[in-house]
Amino acid sequence: MTDYLSTPLQEKVIALDHQIQARTSLVTCGYSLGLIGAVALYFFFPFQLSRVGSVILMIALAHMIWKVYEAGAPAEADTDSWLAQLRKVEAQIRLIQSLIYNLPFVVGTNLFFMGLPGTGSAESKAWLDCYFLLGSVAFLFGCYFANQRTVRQELLPLRQELQKYSQLQTCQSNSVDC
């Protein structure tokens, strides 16, 4: 890694790098399979609203693959510097904290489900659609709160350590007492 970081901090940064690489690989594979599934749903279900939901899912999955790759990719050539590590942590925080990235999944999934024909009365199909919507929104908020917990417990303390270290390095390079 780098000679600049203290050993415990360096170990945390290395562990984060491994997590980012594993998450990027897992998400890319999973979302790619989901993308293939959304394309299959588009072709096998000829209902107008279901097709709109499939297209939204395809766009959301492709966008999420790009965002995860972008947040995990090195931002600059010198990936060993503490500043690059701080930027990487901040990119992960922005990615994980955002709820907006997951909204297209909820919209696309619900449009697809609502576009499917029901087997009973129109009223029972409407209730089923409402229950599905409530369940998917509850699932979205569950994921959101789990992500917020992860950020608070893992990434924010690491960012604070890197920021303290950057201040210390700035003071030492300027030969100023901090």
C-alpha positions as CSV (number, residue, x, y, z in Angstrom):
1,M,0.0,0.0,0.0
2,T,1.8,3.1,1.1
3,D,4.5,4.1,3.6
4,Y,2.6,7.1,4.6
5,L,-0.3,5.4,6.4
6,S,0.1,3.9,9.9
7,T,-0.2,0.1,10.0
8,P,-3.7,-0.1,11.6
9,L,-5.0,2.5,9.1
10,Q,-3.2,0.8,6.3
11,E,-4.8,-2.6,7.2
12,K,-8.3,-1.0,7.2
13,V,-7.7,0.6,3.8
14,I,-6.5,-2.7,2.4
15,A,-9.6,-4.5,3.8
16,L,-11.8,-1.8,2.2
17,D,-10.1,-2.3,-1.1
18,H,-10.7,-6.1,-0.9
19,Q,-14.4,-5.4,0.0
20,I,-14.7,-3.0,-2.9
21,Q,-13.2,-5.5,-5.4
22,A,-15.5,-8.3,-4.1
23,R,-18.6,-6.1,-4.1
24,T,-17.8,-4.8,-7.6
25,S,-17.4,-8.3,-9.0
26,L,-20.5,-9.6,-7.2
27,V,-22.7,-6.7,-8.3
28,T,-21.4,-6.8,-11.8
29,C,-22.3,-10.5,-12.1
30,G,-25.6,-10.2,-10.3
31,Y,-26.8,-7.1,-12.1
32,S,-25.7,-8.6,-15.4
33,L,-27.8,-11.7,-14.8
34,G,-30.6,-9.3,-13.7
35,L,-30.2,-7.4,-17.0
36,I,-30.4,-10.6,-19.0
37,G,-33.5,-11.5,-17.0
38,A,-35.1,-8.1,-17.7
39,V,-34.5,-8.5,-21.4
40,A,-36.1,-12.0,-21.2
41,L,-39.1,-10.5,-19.4
42,Y,-39.5,-7.9,-22.1
43,F,-39.7,-10.5,-24.8
44,F,-41.7,-13.1,-23.0
45,F,-44.4,-10.9,-21.6
46,P,-46.1,-8.9,-24.4
47,F,-48.1,-6.7,-22.0
48,Q,-47.5,-2.9,-22.6
49,L,-47.1,-1.9,-19.0
50,S,-44.9,-4.9,-18.2
51,R,-42.6,-4.0,-21.1
52,V,-42.3,-0.4,-19.8
53,G,-41.3,-1.9,-16.4
54,S,-38.8,-4.2,-18.1
55,V,-37.2,-1.3,-20.0
56,I,-36.9,0.7,-16.7
57,L,-35.3,-2.3,-15.1
58,M,-32.8,-2.7,-17.9
59,I,-31.8,1.0,-17.7
60,A,-31.6,0.9,-13.9
61,L,-29.5,-2.2,-13.9
62,A,-27.1,-0.9,-16.5
63,H,-26.8,2.4,-14.6
64,M,-26.2,0.6,-11.3
65,I,-23.4,-1.5,-12.9
66,W,-21.8,1.7,-14.1
67,K,-22.1,3.5,-10.7
68,V,-20.7,0.5,-8.7
69,Y,-17.8,0.3,-11.2
70,E,-17.2,4.0,-11.1
71,A,-17.2,4.1,-7.2
72,G,-14.7,1.2,-7.1
73,A,-12.3,2.3,-9.8
74,P,-9.2,4.2,-8.9
75,A,-9.8,7.9,-9.4
76,E,-6.2,8.7,-10.3
77,A,-2.9,7.0,-11.1
78,D,-1.4,7.3,-7.6
79,T,-3.8,5.0,-5.8
80,D,-1.4,4.5,-2.9
81,S,-1.7,8.0,-1.6
82,W,-3.8,8.8,1.4
83,L,-5.7,11.4,-0.6
84,A,-6.7,8.8,-3.2
85,Q,-7.8,6.5,-0.4
86,L,-9.9,9.2,1.1
87,R,-11.6,9.9,-2.3
88,K,-12.3,6.2,-2.7
89,V,-13.9,6.1,0.8
90,E,-16.0,9.1,0.0
91,A,-17.1,7.6,-3.3
92,Q,-18.2,4.5,-1.5
93,I,-20.1,6.6,1.0
94,R,-21.9,8.5,-1.7
95,L,-22.8,5.2,-3.5
96,I,-24.1,3.4,-0.5
97,Q,-25.9,6.3,1.2
98,S,-28.0,7.2,-1.9
99,L,-31.6,5.9,-2.0
100,I,-32.1,7.4,-5.5
101,Y,-30.1,4.7,-7.2
102,N,-32.6,2.1,-6.0
103,L,-35.8,3.9,-6.9
104,P,-35.8,2.8,-10.6
105,F,-35.8,-0.8,-9.4
106,V,-39.0,-0.3,-7.4
107,V,-40.6,1.6,-10.2
108,G,-39.7,-0.9,-12.9
109,T,-40.6,-3.9,-10.8
110,N,-43.9,-2.5,-9.8
111,L,-44.8,-1.4,-13.4
112,F,-43.9,-4.9,-14.6
113,F,-46.0,-6.6,-11.9
114,M,-49.0,-4.2,-12.4
115,G,-48.9,-4.8,-16.2
116,L,-49.4,-8.6,-15.7
117,P,-53.0,-9.8,-16.1
118,G,-54.7,-11.0,-13.0
119,T,-56.5,-14.3,-12.6
120,G,-59.4,-13.1,-10.5
121,S,-61.5,-10.0,-10.3
122,A,-60.1,-6.5,-11.1
123,E,-60.5,-5.6,-7.4
124,S,-58.4,-8.5,-6.2
125,K,-55.7,-7.6,-8.8
126,A,-55.7,-4.0,-7.6
127,W,-55.3,-5.2,-4.0
128,L,-52.5,-7.5,-5.0
129,D,-50.8,-4.7,-6.8
130,C,-51.1,-2.5,-3.7
131,Y,-49.6,-5.2,-1.5
132,F,-46.7,-5.7,-3.9
133,L,-46.1,-2.0,-4.0
134,L,-46.1,-1.8,-0.2
135,G,-43.8,-4.8,0.1
136,S,-41.3,-3.5,-2.5
137,V,-41.2,0.0,-0.8
138,A,-40.7,-1.7,2.6
139,F,-37.9,-3.8,1.1
140,L,-36.3,-0.6,-0.4
141,F,-36.4,1.1,3.0
142,G,-35.0,-1.9,4.7
143,C,-32.1,-1.9,2.3
144,Y,-31.7,1.8,2.8
145,F,-31.5,1.6,6.5
146,A,-29.1,-1.3,6.4
147,N,-26.9,0.7,4.0
148,Q,-27.0,3.7,6.4
149,R,-25.9,1.5,9.3
150,T,-23.0,0.2,7.2
151,V,-21.9,3.7,6.4
152,R,-22.1,4.9,10.0
153,Q,-20.3,1.9,11.5
154,E,-17.6,1.2,8.8
155,L,-17.0,4.0,6.3
156,L,-17.5,7.2,8.3
157,P,-15.0,6.2,11.0
158,L,-12.4,5.2,8.3
159,R,-13.0,8.6,6.5
160,Q,-12.5,10.4,9.8
161,E,-9.2,8.6,10.4
162,L,-8.0,9.4,6.9
163,Q,-9.0,13.1,7.3
164,K,-7.1,13.3,10.6
165,Y,-4.2,11.7,9.0
166,S,-4.3,14.1,6.1
167,Q,-4.4,17.0,8.5
168,L,-1.4,15.5,10.3
169,Q,0.5,15.1,7.0
170,T,-0.3,18.7,6.0
171,C,1.0,20.0,9.3
172,Q,4.2,17.9,9.1
173,S,4.9,18.9,5.5
174,N,4.4,22.6,6.4
175,S,6.5,22.2,9.6
176,V,3.7,23.7,11.6
177,D,2.5,22.6,15.0
178,C,-1.2,21.4,14.8
